[in-house]
Amino acid sequence: MVHPSGGRATVDAIPGAHQVTIDGMRHHLAPGLTERLVSLIAENALKTTDSKGLSR
């Protein structure tokens, strides 16, 4: 979790990156957001490739 401006800078620096902003999110895991966070992490993990460029 970073300040939104840091997130934008990261997105600009990493090809294919995108920023997700969750209203009301601070430095804690708010109740009710667990499923959304797990879903975002899983979607990102499915986009990864191995060292040979093969999708996992």
C-alpha positions, -999 to +999 in steps of 0.1 A: +000+000+000+014+033-010+001+069-014-018+071-047+009+093-063+035+066-056+012+041-072+009+062-103+047+065-105+050+027-102+024+021-129+042+046-152+075+027-146+063-009-151+049-019-185+016-037-181+011-025-145-022-010-133-033+007-102-062-003-080-075+023-056-099+011-029-119+039-013-114+041+024-084+017+025-057+028+048-029+008+066-052-020+077-072-048+060-107-035+064-134-062+070-153-071+039-123-065+015-106-098+019-124-115-010-116-085-033-080-084-023-076-122-028-092-119-062-069-091-073-038-110-061-050-142-079-057-123-111-022-108-110-006-142-102-023-158-132-006-132-155+029-142-145+054-160-167+084-181-159+120-173-167+115-187-203+085-164-209+059-192-206+026-185-189+020-204-157 
